[in-house]
């Protein structure tokens, strides 16, 4: 029963694949105050709490969500039906083998996930529990599993929290503000 508003978010149609996936899963998302700045669409994003369902994410969608797949996996673990992701072999050669990192860490948190060569299948339904997380020095894995720890009784323990500084040094500070 929560909601969040994030102001001044880039709303370029080629950069909002993550939000499109969330909407397909059943999330309620509204864009307000859309306007252009320096030739780009900018707006305020309103996201409302809702039950989510699993979806099939195919290779056609992957380019628009490639960096958000770790957090999408965490979200899918909370859906009411399975999510499949395929066509993402590129994740094997990012900062880490993200497919393996996602599957290993979600399994260690108690999620039923099946690792595939180019993706995974998440069968939700089990409550996640906190654990030690192997980040593989990957900032996106670290951020996603920090978020995953918020849905457990205690936070996850990351083996390398500093790798987050690669892309988002203020991440933990902003997350703490959101949790107040």
C-alpha positions in Angstrom: 0.0 0.0 0.0 2.8 2.4 -0.8 3.5 4.8 -3.6 6.5 6.8 -4.7 7.1 9.8 -6.9 10.4 10.4 -8.6 10.7 13.8 -10.2 12.5 14.8 -13.4 13.0 11.4 -14.8 14.1 10.9 -18.4 11.0 9.7 -20.3 12.7 9.0 -23.7 10.7 6.1 -25.2 14.0 4.3 -26.0 15.1 4.4 -22.3 12.0 3.4 -20.4 11.9 -0.4 -21.1 12.2 -1.1 -17.4 8.9 0.8 -16.7 7.2 -0.9 -19.6 8.1 -4.3 -18.2 6.8 -3.3 -14.8 3.5 -2.2 -16.4 3.2 -5.6 -18.2 3.7 -7.2 -14.8 0.7 -5.2 -13.5 2.4 -2.2 -11.9 0.5 1.0 -11.9 2.7 3.7 -13.3 1.7 7.3 -14.3 3.8 9.9 -16.0 2.9 13.5 -15.0 4.3 16.9 -16.0 5.9 15.6 -19.2 7.9 18.3 -20.9 11.0 18.7 -23.0 14.4 19.8 -21.8 17.3 20.0 -24.2 15.3 17.9 -26.7 14.5 15.1 -24.3 11.2 14.2 -22.7 11.3 14.6 -18.9 8.6 13.9 -16.4 7.5 12.9 -12.9 7.1 9.2 -12.4 4.4 8.0 -10.0 4.5 4.3 -9.0 1.8 2.7 -6.9 1.9 -0.6 -5.0 0.1 -3.5 -6.7 0.2 -7.3 -6.9 2.4 -8.4 -9.8 2.2 -11.3 -12.2 5.0 -13.1 -14.1 5.6 -12.5 -17.7 7.7 -13.8 -20.6 10.5 -11.5 -21.4 11.9 -12.2 -24.9 15.0 -11.2 -26.8 13.2 -8.3 -28.5 12.8 -6.5 -25.2 16.3 -7.3 -23.8 18.2 -4.3 -25.4 15.8 -1.9 -23.7 16.2 -3.5 -20.2 19.7 -5.1 -20.3 21.0 -3.1 -17.3 17.8 -3.5 -15.3 17.6 -7.3 -15.5 19.0 -7.9 -12.1 16.4 -5.8 -10.4 13.7 -7.2 -12.7 14.6 -10.7 -11.4 14.2 -9.5 -7.8 10.8 -8.1 -8.7 9.8 -11.2 -10.5 10.6 -13.3 -7.4 7.6 -11.4 -5.7 5.1 -12.0 -8.5 2.2 -14.4 -8.3 3.2 -16.5 -11.3 6.4 -17.5 -13.2 8.6 -15.1 -15.2 10.8 -16.4 -18.0 13.6 -14.4 -19.5 15.4 -15.5 -22.7 17.6 -14.0 -25.3 20.0 -12.3 -22.8 23.2 -14.2 -23.5 25.0 -10.9 -23.4 24.6 -10.9 -19.6 27.1 -13.7 -19.4 29.9 -11.2 -20.4 29.0 -8.0 -18.6 30.9 -6.9 -15.5 30.2 -10.4 -14.3 28.2 -13.3 -15.5 25.0 -11.7 -14.4 22.8 -14.7 -15.3 24.8 -16.9 -13.0 25.1 -14.1 -10.3 21.3 -13.6 -10.3 20.5 -17.3 -10.2 23.1 -18.1 -7.5 22.1 -15.3 -5.2 18.3 -15.7 -5.6 18.7 -19.5 -5.0 20.7 -18.7 -1.8 17.8 -16.4 -0.8 15.3 -19.3 -1.1 13.9 -18.5 -4.6 13.2 -21.3 -7.1 15.1 -20.2 -10.2 16.2 -22.2 -13.2 19.3 -21.0 -14.9 19.3 -21.2 -18.7 22.1 -20.4 -21.2 20.5 -17.1 -22.2 18.3 -16.3 -19.2 16.3 -17.9 -16.4 12.9 -19.0 -15.2 11.7 -17.7 -11.8 9.0 -19.7 -10.0 7.9 -17.4 -7.2 5.9 -18.4 -4.2 8.5 -18.9 -1.5 9.4 -16.2 0.9 12.9 -14.9 0.5 15.3 -14.8 3.4 18.5 -12.7 3.9 21.8 -14.2 3.2 25.4 -13.5 2.2 25.5 -12.1 -1.4 28.3 -12.7 -3.9 28.4 -9.5 -5.9 31.3 -10.6 -8.2 32.3 -6.9 -8.0 29.3 -6.0 -10.1 27.5 -2.8 -9.2 24.2 -3.8 -10.6 24.2 -7.2 -8.8 25.1 -5.3 -5.6 22.3 -2.8 -5.9 19.6 -5.4 -6.9 20.5 -7.6 -3.9 20.6 -4.7 -1.6 17.0 -4.1 -2.6 16.2 -7.8 -2.3 17.3 -7.6 1.3 14.6 -5.0 2.0 11.9 -7.7 1.5 13.4 -10.1 4.1 13.5 -9.9 7.8 17.1 -8.5 7.8 19.3 -6.9 5.2 21.5 -9.0 2.9 25.3 -9.0 3.6 27.2 -8.1 0.4 30.8 -9.2 -0.1 31.5 -5.9 -1.9 29.3 -3.0 -1.2 31.9 -0.5 -2.6 31.4 -1.7 -6.2 28.1 0.3 -6.2 30.3 3.4 -6.4 31.1 2.6 -10.0 27.8 3.9 -11.2 25.8 5.3 -8.2 27.8 6.4 -5.2 24.7 7.9 -3.5 22.7 4.7 -3.8 22.7 3.6 -0.2 22.2 7.1 1.1 19.2 7.7 -1.1 17.8 4.2 -0.2 18.1 5.0 3.5 16.1 8.3 2.9 13.4 6.3 1.0 13.1 3.8 3.9 12.4 6.5 6.5 
